[in-house]
Structures are given as structure tokens and as C-alpha cells.
Amino acid sequence: MIQIVVKRDGRVVGYNEEKIKAAIRKAMLTTELGEDEALIQKIADRIGAKGNERMTVEDIQDMVELELMNSPRKEVAKRYIAYRDQRNIARKAKTRDMFHEIIEAKNNDITRENANMNTDSPAGMMMKFASETTKPFVDDYLLSPEARDAVRNNYIHIHDKDYYPTKSLTCVQHPLDNILNHGFIAGHGESRPAKRIETASVIACISLETAQNEMHGGQAIPAFDFYLAPFVRSSFIEEICNLEKLTGRDLTELKEKQFDDYLNKPVDALQGDERLLQHAINRTVARVHQAMEAFIHNMNTIHSRGGNQVVFSSINYGTDTSAEGRCIIRELLNSTYEGVGNGATAIFPIQIWKKKRGVSYLPEDPNYDLYRLACKVTARRFFPNFVNLDATFNQHEKWRADDPKRYLYEVATMGCRTRVFENRFGEKTSVGRGNLSFTTINLVRLAIECMPIQDKAERIESFFRKLDNVLEITARQLNDRFNFQKTALVKQFPLLMSKLWNGGKDLSPEDTIEPVINQGTLGVGFIGLAECLIALTGKHHGESEDAQALGLRIVSYMRSRVNDFSERYQHNFSVLATPAEGLSGKFTAKDRKTFGDIPGVTDKIYYTNSNHVPVYYHCSPRHKAEVEAPYHALTGGGHIFYVEIDGDATHNPDAIASIVDLMDSNNIGYCSVNHTRNRCMHCGYEDASAELETCPHCGSHAIDRLQRITGYLVGTTDRWNKAKLAELNDRIVHE
């Protein structure tokens, strides 16, 4: 006798014979003889009695077909089969329509989910086909019923769900010295250790590209200057060796010469060894510049993920004070300032300046001149962003200014904002670690459900009860995904586990990755704090001290519960200020459908990213900094503070420095600055004029404005989804 029915989506429900009777009755009503209630009941009784205790919907429907075929009403069987086929077609219609939109390269939220991905290309289309068909598989077979319900009811979003079955991890900060000094094997090719700066630059690109194909998130280098500095010296020595051949002299003394900086200077007035030394320095600087130029060019042209997306790359630098490290930094910044192609702004890598008092921020610091150059470059090219090593939560007790490997104790970030530093299972460091996966909670949905409660205190307490429940579900879901990821074999990630991930090199190819992946983090993200606060209090945190107090209470509570989860599940859980792109509209669309347009809450087609003050709210950079800064200490999984400044910043590096000063004085962890930058889509010409309509270089009218979307740049807003375009149009200048 049938007791339990397994539905198509994997849910398990009790057996209900009325559903069988209703389906047979519909089929009978389409025939000339109409319905036969006695026969309907007879068939339902036979199926209920003959069936197994647990059956699927499809198996039960097969039994109905057989019973009808064996009955006097065979014409009903035909109608029932036809009706069943129509229902199957209807269920597939959504997938069919979605595939047609991909095939026809339509500009919609499906094809524009990731602004850095070209889904109009054949490889991009293939990726979307795979992505959209994989997600239902995850829902049906890999998620727990409570996680699946939480997703369907719009409480949580599981990021990179299409990559879930691959068991891949999100991101990693590359210990590039492991590769540069020892070489590596990628596919069928083998790379020997680097000897000169040009080779080191290329290997850095290959490392980022190869790892991108083994992971579903971004790739970063935590200490670009430190890692490449030794190859400046080896290239300098190579230039001295060339001079030895040219002059026929032994120039060993010059090879061992120490100097404070690699500066390009005229040699005409110099004589003897001094002239030879400066010539070698000049040649070295030129080679470093070309190597940095090539690195930037490669990171904007080398494709990964089936050829449809450039590597989502980030590099951190700024604290190497050696002559060689300074040379790397200076020429990287100079190359960035010059641009690529016809002077266009490079989209990748996302560059991040490490701001450190005593090293790279104050006028008396050894790298202050390079910091000022970084501000100049940012004023023109948006990058570098700035990470604050002086923030209380970014400091490390082992950091020493005279330690040649002090970068091991400096926090590094992914350009989108992901941060990995604290570690319950090993050294506190960013190097050789990354995020495993993350899931975002829809704070707005929880708050909307509490709005009918008139008493404010009761309304807020109800919100916290709901939040606590969803946090528990999120932690269990992340733990389930971890348990699935840990079964992957080392051989599935040949570069990641042999050279990049901490502890991976000690494992054998047939081992699972379980012993080492706990070095990574599991992120509990959130979105829409501003709209959540409006729903609960009537105002957001940028306009109300009361709302700000509640906002901090909410995120502090999340931080506390995440610490509890770390103890319970023995993982590195962290709170992440989610970099929502496609998600900013997905949550909102469902909530608007359920609750309608609620002023200040669902009346726009996007929710505000994480803990940001709404983009449409007029306030000064200082006020924005004061409001958002306290959340950075609570969001150890990553955060970003950004400011929109008006007009042409190209000749105003002081404007950038003033934002970094706000970062310093307000204990902000990571920040970026947005400003005006027009770009011709035909020839790449750029300028910062207010209303550029015609390109002065080629005459094209195809002018776009270079924009930052969630921490990274996008070369054209044509690839933005509707929600992020709406947010872009609402952005105001902070002044």
C-alpha cells in the first residue's frame, strides 16, 4: 500500500488518492462518455493497494496508464497520456524559453548575470547552458530539504550553485614564490623556475589562469612586489653580464653593487664603471616596465573558463621597500597609468595598494613617493584600490618591518572584497588560503515579514528570531557543501593542491582534499541592510542613529552566531558583506511579487549591497565613512567602502589621498574611489569630460562610461543586468 510519494523536485509527501482521481476525471471529461465516478474510485483503490509503500510520481502515473488501458475506457487512457505529455512539455517550457534567449543572445538578466562574462560568444553560451541546467540538479539532489525551501522562499542565495557538483573551491591567494622558484606542471606542459623578470611575469599570468580553471572564484597574488623583486636583481645581473661580454672586463664588483633604487637616468655625463652601472640599471628598468606592461596586457586578454571570460585577477602590493620591490611597484603603476591598446584603462588585474604606516602612507615612509604615484594612477585609472593594514582587525602580532617575509603577516584581499586572514587551523595569514563557498541571507525578506507587528520592540525581536533560524539553516547548508567538497581528490586540482593551497603538497593525487581545505573559510553573507532597517524602523542607517544602532546590532549578532558555528562545526566561518551583482535584483524581484511595492524597501528593482548606505542618499564622504566603518570590523569575510567623486580626477591625486585618509581615521579595512571616465567602444579612446558624445579620435558615437560594479571594473555597461543598471543610474556624488 502506498504511504509516501517522492515528488519530481525531491520533496517527500504523504500519499493522496484524490490527486489520482482528479487527474483521471479531467481526462474523462474530454471524452464523449464523460466521467465515471465508480471506475475512477475502482482504479484509485487498485493503485493504492497494489503500489509499494514509497513511490515516485512518475511510477504512480505509469500505474494509472496501465489501469486505464486495461479498463473499458481505453479512450480515456489516450487522453490521460496526452495530458501527461502536455504537462511534461509545460514543465520544460521554462528551460526551452531560457535556452532560446541564450541562443538569440538576448540582453536580459539570465545572460547578464555576470558583467565580466561574454555570454554572447559560443563558449559563453555553452557556459550558460551548463550553468542553468546544473542548478536544478543541485536543488533536486544535493541540497537538504530545508536549504532547498530556504532558497525557494527567498531567504538565502547559494553562490556559484552551478559549480556545486564540481566540488571546486572559490578562490585562493597565490604563494607565487612556490611556482617562480620551483616551477610547476600544468596540463601537458612543464614550467621551469624563472630566472629573469620577463619569465616571472609570464609565469604569474599562467598561475592565475590555470588556477582559475580549477576554481569557480577569483585569483589573487598577495605580495606581487615581494614575489617579483628577486627577478629584478637577476635581470640586472644579466645586464652586467652582457656588459662584460661587450667590454671584455670582469665586472663582478658591479654585480654585487647595492643601491637604494632603480631609477632611469641619462648616461651621457657619466664615465667608467659609473656609466656602465647606470646603463645596466636603465636596461633593467626598461625590461621591468615591459614585463609589467605584458602582465597587464595578458591579464586582459588571456581567457579562462572555456574561453569566455578573462581571469578574475587581483594583485596586492606596496610594502616591499627594497630597491627591487620599489622598481616592480613603480613600473607596474607607470604601465597602468599609460593604459593598454590605445590608452584604455585595464580592467584586470584589480590592483590593491597595501597602506601601512611606517612603510607606505606617511611622508616620512620609504614608499611614500610610490603611494603618491598610486593616488595619481587611481585618479586616472580607478586602480589601485586600498587595503588598510593599520586597521585594528588587519594587524598581525608577528609583523616586523625588518622581516624579509613580512608579507606573510599582511592581510591581502580579493578585488571584489573577499578577505581571508584569521585561521583556527593553522597560521593566521592570507597566503595560500581562500574562501571555500558562501551563501547570502536576504535580510529584507525577514524584515518585511515582521512589518505587520505594530509594537516596535516586538517587531525587532521577531526579526531576530527569524534571522536566527535562517542563520542556522545557512550554517548547516555550508557545512553540507563542505562535506561534499572535501570528498574531491587532489588530482582534480593539479596546480591548486600541488603549489598553491596550504598543505596540499603533502597529499598524494588519489587522496581527498579533506585534510587541508579547513584552512579556507565559509562565508555567511548578507544583503539589503539599508532596506531591512527601513522596514523595521522607517529609516536606514545613513539617516538615523537609531537605525545605525540596530544595523550594528544585527551584524554583530550575525558575527556572534558565526563564531558559534565555527566552534560547533569546526570550520572557519566568517561574515561577508556580500558583493551582490545578479543577486541584487533576484531577491528583490521575488519579494516584490510577494509583497508588492513597499516605499523605501521594494520600490526599486535592487537591494543595496551588504551594509552600504543607499547609493541614492546624499551625504558627504566623511559621513558615509563614519556610518559604514564599524561594519568592517564585524565582516571578517570581506567588505569594501567606496566613494563617488565628481568630474575629472586625473589631475587631482589629492582627492584620492583624502579618501585614504578617511580610511585611516575611521578604521576602514578596504576602499575604492569611483569617478568619471568615458570610453569609446570602437577605438578605446578615454577621457573624463562630463558629456562626451563623439570620440575625437575616431568619430564614433559609441561612448560608454567605465564603471565599477561590485569592486571590479567593467569595460561596458552593455553586460550589466537590469538591477545593477538601475543602481548605477541612482548613484550620486558624495560631496
Stockholm file with secondary structure:
# STOCKHOLM 1.0

chainA/1-735         MIQIVVKRDGRVVGYNEEKIKAAIRKAMLTTELGEDEALIQKIADRIGAKGNERMTVEDIQDMVELELMNSPRKEVAKRYIAYRDQRNIARKAKTRDMFHEIIEAKNNDITRENANMNTDSPAGMMMKFASETTKPFVDDYLLSPEARDAVRNNYIHIHDKDYYPTKSLTCVQHPLDNILNHGFIAGHGESRPAKRIETASVIACISLETAQNEMHGGQAIPAFDFYLAPFVRSSFIEEICNLEKLTGRDLTELKEKQFDDYLNKPVDALQGDERLLQHAINRTVARVHQAMEAFIHNMNTIHSRGGNQVVFSSINYGTDTSAEGRCIIRELLNSTYEGVGNGATAIFPIQIWKKKRGVSYLPEDPNYDLYRLACKVTARRFFPNFVNLDATFNQHEKWRADDPKRYLYEVATMGCRTRVFENRFGEKTSVGRGNLSFTTINLVRLAIECMPIQDKAERIESFFRKLDNVLEITARQLNDRFNFQKTALVKQFPLLMSKLWNGGKDLSPEDTIEPVINQGTLGVGFIGLAECLIALTGKHHGESEDAQALGLRIVSYMRSRVNDFSERYQHNFSVLATPAEGLSGKFTAKDRKTFGDIPGVTDKIYYTNSNHVPVYYHCSPRHKAEVEAPYHALTGGGHIFYVEIDGDATHNPDAIASIVDLMDSNNIGYCSVNHTRNRCMHCGYEDASAELETCPHCGSHAIDRLQRITGYLVGTTDRWNKAKLAELNDRIVHE
#=GR chainA/1-735 SS CCCEEECTTSCEEECCHHHHHHHHHHHHHTSSSCCCHHHHHHHHHHHHHHSCSEEEHHHHHHHHHHHHHTSSCHHHHHHHHHHHHHHHHHHHHHHHHHHHHHHTTCCSTTTTSSTTCCTTSHHHHHHHHHHHHHHHHHHHHTSCHHHHHHHHTTSEEETTGGGGGGTCCCCEECCHHHHHHHCEEETTEEECCCCSHHHHHHHHHHHHHHHHTTCSSCEEETTHHHHHHHHHHHHHHHHHHHHHHHHCCCCHHHHTCCCSCCCCCCCTTCCHHHHHHHHHHHHHHHHHHHHHHHHHHHHTTCEETTTTEECCEEEEECCCCSHHHHHHHHHHHHHHHHCBTTTBCCCCSEEEEEECTTTSSSTTSTTHHHHHHHHHHHHHHSCCEEEETTSGGGCCTTCCTTCTTGGGGSCCBCTTSBBCCCCSSSCSCSTTCCEEEEEEEEHHHHHHHHTTCCSHHHHHHHHHHHHHHHHHHHHHHHHHHHHHHTTSBGGGSHHIIIIISTTGGGSCTTSBSHHHHTTSEEEEEEECHHHHHHHHHSSCTTTCHHHHHHHHHHHHHHHHHHHHHHHHHTSEEEEEECCCSTHHHHHHHHHHHHHCCCTTTTSSSSCCCTTCCCTTCCCCHHHHHHHHHHHHTTCTTBCCEEEECCSCCTTCHHHHHHHHHHHHHTTCCEEEEECCCEEETTTCCEECCTTCCSCTTTCCCCEEECEESSSSEESCGGGCCHHHHHHHHHCCCCC
#=GC SS_cons         CCCEEECTTSCEEECCHHHHHHHHHHHHHTSSSCCCHHHHHHHHHHHHHHSCSEEEHHHHHHHHHHHHHTSSCHHHHHHHHHHHHHHHHHHHHHHHHHHHHHHTTCCSTTTTSSTTCCTTSHHHHHHHHHHHHHHHHHHHHTSCHHHHHHHHTTSEEETTGGGGGGTCCCCEECCHHHHHHHCEEETTEEECCCCSHHHHHHHHHHHHHHHHTTCSSCEEETTHHHHHHHHHHHHHHHHHHHHHHHHCCCCHHHHTCCCSCCCCCCCTTCCHHHHHHHHHHHHHHHHHHHHHHHHHHHHTTCEETTTTEECCEEEEECCCCSHHHHHHHHHHHHHHHHCBTTTBCCCCSEEEEEECTTTSSSTTSTTHHHHHHHHHHHHHHSCCEEEETTSGGGCCTTCCTTCTTGGGGSCCBCTTSBBCCCCSSSCSCSTTCCEEEEEEEEHHHHHHHHTTCCSHHHHHHHHHHHHHHHHHHHHHHHHHHHHHHTTSBGGGSHHIIIIISTTGGGSCTTSBSHHHHTTSEEEEEEECHHHHHHHHHSSCTTTCHHHHHHHHHHHHHHHHHHHHHHHHHTSEEEEEECCCSTHHHHHHHHHHHHHCCCTTTTSSSSCCCTTCCCTTCCCCHHHHHHHHHHHHTTCTTBCCEEEECCSCCTTCHHHHHHHHHHHHHTTCCEEEEECCCEEETTTCCEECCTTCCSCTTTCCCCEEECEESSSSEESCGGGCCHHHHHHHHHCCCCC
//
